[in-house]
Each structure stands twice: as C-alpha cells, then as structure tokens.
Amino acid sequence: MINYLEKVLCIEILEKVARFQRYLKSEPDASRSKSLEVINIFLRALDSILDETEIVVSRLAKEVVLSEWERIAIQRRLSDIFKSVDRLHLQLQNIYGLWVRPETHVFLRNVLEFIPQERQPSKVNVILSNMYSFLETDLSSYMEDVLSPADINIDSLVYSPAIFLPKIEIDNPLNWAILVHECGHIDYQDISEPLENNSDLVPSHFDTKSKSILKKWIQEVYCDLFATKILGPAYLASFATFAIVTAGAGGSEIAYETHPPDVVRIAIIQEVLQKSNIRVNIPEVVDKCTDMSYLFFTLLEERSKLDRLHIHSSIEQKLPKIAIGEFVDIICEEVNRIISLKQELTIKDFARIDSLEKRLSKGIYIGSYRESQFNETLITKIQTEKNSCDLNVIKNSVTESRVLLWEIINAGWLHKIKELYPRAFSLFFGTNDGQIKDKIVAWGKEMEDTDRLLLKSIEAAEIQKLLEEP
Amino acid sequence: MTNFKSSPLAINPVKLADNAVLGLSAILRRDVADIKKLLIDGSVLCDYLITLIEQKEDKLNSFEVNDREAILKLNINSQKIKKNQNVIQDLLNNSSSHSNEDINETQEFLTMTTMPMWQNRFKEFREQKFRRRIVFT
C-alpha cells in the first residue's frame, strides 16, 4: 500500500482528536450550561486543529506516491498537529473529569498477577492525567516533595505506587499496553540491585553522571522487557505508535538522560520477540512485513530514516561513552536471567489470536472462547474409542475457556491493522468528498464501538476467571 | 482581564514551507486546483527569511532571534532567498518558464532552510515531555 507510514501517522493523530472529542462529550457536567461553554471552547479548538489536517488528508487521498520533499512536509505538519493536541490536552485541567474505568483496574490487576508473590504490590493507583504522557510515581513521596518547600513533613506515609493515564486514553485498552511498562517501574524497585551493580552494564570507571544515566536506561529497558513478556507484540505496537507520533525532528534517535532513544528501545523489544519466536501474523500491507511487531518496527525505522537523511542529531549525542550494541546484548541477557515472572509467553499462547480477531470483526466480544467445535470427527472418536479418548479434549470442545489479557490486547491490535486502519484510510483518503469534521464523527463512532467490544471482553474475561476460581 | 488575542500571532516558517512544498508538488503533478494560497505561503516565508537576515537583532522577538541564528548558520543570503521567491512568484503568475528541476530545487531550499527552525521548535517540545517525566520519576 502506498504512503502507508504517513497514512498510519495521520490516522493515529486523528484518532487522538476523536478520542479528545469523546472525552469532552462524556464529561459529567457537559449537560450543564456552565460547563458546556468551556467544553465548546475546547471543541472549537479541536475543530481548528482538524482544519490544519485537511491539507494532509487531501494530499494522501490522491493515492500518488509522495516525493521526498512532500514526505518531509507531511510528516512535519503532522508532528506539529500532534504537538497542538498535546498542548490542548494539558488544558484539560480546566474541566471536571471522569473517574477511571473499572476495566482499567481489572487490566492492571491481571498485569500484577504476573509478578511473583514476594514482589507483587497489593494495589496500584491509577490517576487520569492532564498531560499526554504515561507516567509512574510513588504518590506518597511525591506529596512529601510537593510540601517540603513549605517545610511540612508528612508523617507515616506508606509507599503508594501510582500510574498516570492520559485522559483521552481513558477507554482505549490498546494503549493501556503502555501502562504495563509503568508497572515494570514498580516491579523494578525490588529487582534493581543485581542489574545496577553489574559492572558490565555500569562500568566502575565511569563518572557519576554517566553511571546515573546508565542506571536509568537499565530501568527503562527492564520495563520494556517486562511489558513485552506480559503482552508480547501488542506492547511494541502500542509503544511504536506513540514513538511514531512524537518522532519528529530526529526525536526517535535522541538519547535522554532518563531514556535511551526510542529506536534503540524498539529494536531491543523486536529482537526479544524474534528470539522467542513470538509473532502475530498480519496481511502484508507493507513490503515483507507479515508480523505485527515487525510492521511497527519498520514504520518507526522508516520515519527515522527520513529524519536521518536531513537532520543532524547524532545518536551518540548524550550517550555515555559505551558501545551500544554490547550494552544491548548484555542488558537483554541479564534482564532475561533476572526478570522471573510467574508465566512466560510462548508462541503457543498466541495460537488463538487470529480466531479471536475474527470474532471481533463480527462485533462479538472475546471474554471466553471455545477451542474446537464438537464436530463429527470428535463424536466418532468418542464412540469408537470410549476408553482411550482424552477427557480433556472432550471438556475443551464443549467449554468456553477464559480469554487472557494479552490475547485480548493482541487480538485488538490485529483487528486495528486488519480492519480499522483500512476503514479509516478509505473514509479519510478514499475520496475528497465530504467535510473532515463529519468524517471524524463517523470514525469516532467506529472506534467507540471497538473500544466497547474490548472493554466488554476484559470485563467478561474477569467474570469467567472468577467463575473458574475454586 | 488579560486578552490573549492582543498578543500577535507568531509566524510559523515551517508550516509556510510545508504548505509551499505541497503546492509546488501539485504543480509537478499537474494538479493545480487550490494551490494559490499554498504558493503565497512560500512567498510570505521568503519575505520572513529576508527580514531575519536584514533586520537588526534587537528588533526581533526571541523566536525570530533563534530563527535568525539558524538561518545564518546555513550560510544563506538574501540573493538566494530572492531567487527562490522569484520561482514561486512566476508560478503564481502562471509562468511556465521553470523546469521541474527548478521547482525541485525550490522545494529543497524551503525544506532545508526551515529544518533547523523546526528542529529547535520540536526539540523543545520533546524535551518538555521528558522533563515532565523527570519530575515524576
């Protein structure tokens, strides 16, 4: 498909606008005239942002391969448009907010269950954030820090991990995948020592600042691998789309004191998935990409490649003087050795993803799933081999077993690639007829239906789990 | 009460360049509907670039000072800007005296001249995002 990267980038940003509109309209006080005026100001601001996308949308609708200069122009416009969405998101402090959905808590509870009992936190708080960033912090010490300039000490505060979810992602389980990375930060507190004391990772002759940067990077890589081991390719998909929209001006190759460059992180995740042979098959929308994680890895790489040609922001910029390849190899090996989660995903666990996606595409939620049909072959087998027929085979063929969290999120991402992107492409770029403001309403409705299916799936899977528990 | 409307809207040279590039590409594709405004953006950008070079620094606001520094580093003079502005003006006047190579060169000029300005603006945005992370972690 031509101009796939730019189309995905555009749709991802339009999705954020549509989610923003939905969030504003679901605001509890929206019906009150006082708040309505404030909300209308936000909606008008979003309309202006949408107007800015028209030039990009109408060019992509031409179905002619973009020239190099057009690609840069379109990517720069889209990056700036995302920047304006991000700025407006920060202003959500000016309106009342919704409470966190119960499904988010169920989602996180399922994630925490991967952590062995001795390290498992009993609860993680979720806070809807005005900033379009996914963050983790200890709320207690944060409050102490807030009040310390006023010379106030808070007594008896207990460690209280909290995760911040951007408000417009309130009902988007596909992007909750990034919350799993944030849970990794909580787990890391109890596991950090052997990694940070490993002189192959943090060489003892380094200065204090370089050591401190490396320790932060180790933590980030740990959290990425934590999320990858719990969600598989869906985590890479979610993180990569976030990285693609914030990648402008060579951004994905810039190293920060707190984070390694996004391209390095994505490459590590991709390598780990490849080594574990974990993949979700997709139709070949981009040349040679028949695996979900490889598709998003390729898209980010493609975006970075264009920046690399024209922007001089060396990847070495702020790095401590380390050999990045060697660092990556050692960190992957060490994290693998140390991470010890209760369960390790294998390719076998992903066997049902395709069938689950087919259900989603029919509008059926996927809280539970029956492995195989009670078919003629099985009936014959039972009749002829009464004594030798495996009872489990019979049981599985008649029971709807619980669908697991990572299956729901991976099936959701597969559904997005197979069904949602193509429908969005045809809606926005299929024709130049119609106003973008009408199209975004139709698109918003479609996304809402998919979100509902996924939320319902998480809820139903949880009910099934409770029923199955002794 | 502060009226934020009273503060003048800053010129966004990157947006002007990108619009002009898309307009010029439409000419190359012989798809010339609604391109006038896009080309005008290109010409406005050239005026802005010339102002940056010729204006004394103390008459510029902070954004403009940064943009000026960026453009001076690229070794771009007013003549070069005017040459590209002429290409845009001729196309606006429906003159077909410019080859595809001329148009391509102007696209490259607009993109690459504004690249450091975009980098500055976007770098700030990304750093803000990461600063927020530092606050919380």
Interface residues (C-beta under 8 A of the other chain):
Chain A: I55 R59 K62 V64 S67 W69 E70 I72 A73 I74 R76 R77 S79 D80 K83 D86 M131 S133 L135 E136 T137 Y142 F164 H185 T246 G248 A249 G250 G251 I254 Y256 E257 T258 H259 H310 I311 S313
Chain B: N12 V14 K15 A17 D18 N19 V21 L22 L24 S25 L28 R29 D31 L38 N104 Q107 E108 T111 M112 M115 W118 Q119 R121 F122 K123 F125 R126 K129 F130 R132 R133 I134 F136 T137
